[in-house]
């Protein structure tokens, strides 16, 4: 079962369990569609794999199997410039 991470690992944008903007790789690394297209050029910075739209869990199943609340934010690996 997918854990449905709550945010983009690059920009920290909130990604609700029903977000059509969530993208995942085969290891469930989670990013928003904008970061996948503009920063990552469709390649996961963690595993080198591609992305697919994250499936949406039906609301009645979220009650039994809620989405994760653990945020993972790692902008250093996402093409962001470091502060000077």
C-alpha positions in Angstrom: 0.0 0.0 0.0 1.3 3.5 -0.9 2.1 5.7 2.1 1.0 8.9 0.3 3.7 11.3 1.4 2.3 14.8 2.2 4.7 17.0 0.4 7.1 17.5 -2.5 10.6 16.5 -1.6 12.1 19.4 -3.6 9.9 22.5 -3.0 8.0 21.3 0.1 4.7 22.0 -1.5 1.7 20.3 0.2 0.4 17.3 -1.7 -2.9 16.2 -0.3 -3.9 12.5 -0.7 -6.2 13.5 -3.6 -3.7 15.8 -5.4 -3.5 15.4 -9.1 -0.1 17.1 -9.0 1.6 14.4 -7.0 4.2 12.3 -8.9 6.1 9.2 -7.6 8.9 7.0 -8.7 9.0 3.2 -8.1 10.4 3.8 -4.6 7.6 6.2 -3.7 9.9 9.3 -3.8 7.3 12.0 -4.0 7.4 15.3 -6.0 5.0 17.8 -7.4 4.4 17.8 -11.2 6.1 21.2 -11.5 9.4 20.1 -9.9 9.3 16.8 -11.9 9.0 18.8 -15.2 11.2 21.9 -14.5 13.9 20.9 -12.0 14.2 17.1 -12.4 13.4 16.7 -16.2 11.5 13.6 -15.4 14.3 11.7 -13.6 14.2 10.9 -9.8 17.3 12.4 -8.1 17.3 9.6 -5.6 17.1 6.5 -7.8 17.4 7.7 -11.4 14.0 6.2 -12.3 11.1 7.9 -14.0 7.8 9.2 -12.5 4.1 8.4 -12.7 1.1 10.2 -11.4 0.4 9.1 -7.8 -2.9 7.1 -7.6 -5.6 8.7 -5.5 -6.9 6.7 -2.5 -10.7 6.9 -2.2 -11.9 9.0 0.8 -13.6 6.1 2.5 -10.4 4.1 2.4 -8.4 7.1 3.9 -10.3 6.6 7.1 -9.0 3.0 7.4 -5.5 3.7 5.9 -4.6 7.4 6.3 -1.9 9.1 4.4 1.5 9.7 6.0 2.1 12.9 7.9 5.9 12.5 7.8 7.4 15.2 5.6 10.6 14.7 3.7 12.3 17.8 2.2 15.7 17.5 0.5 16.2 20.5 -1.7 19.9 20.0 -2.1 19.4 17.1 -4.5 16.8 18.8 -6.6 18.8 21.3 -8.6 18.2 24.3 -6.3 21.1 26.7 -5.9 22.7 26.9 -2.5 22.5 30.2 -0.7 25.6 32.4 -0.9 
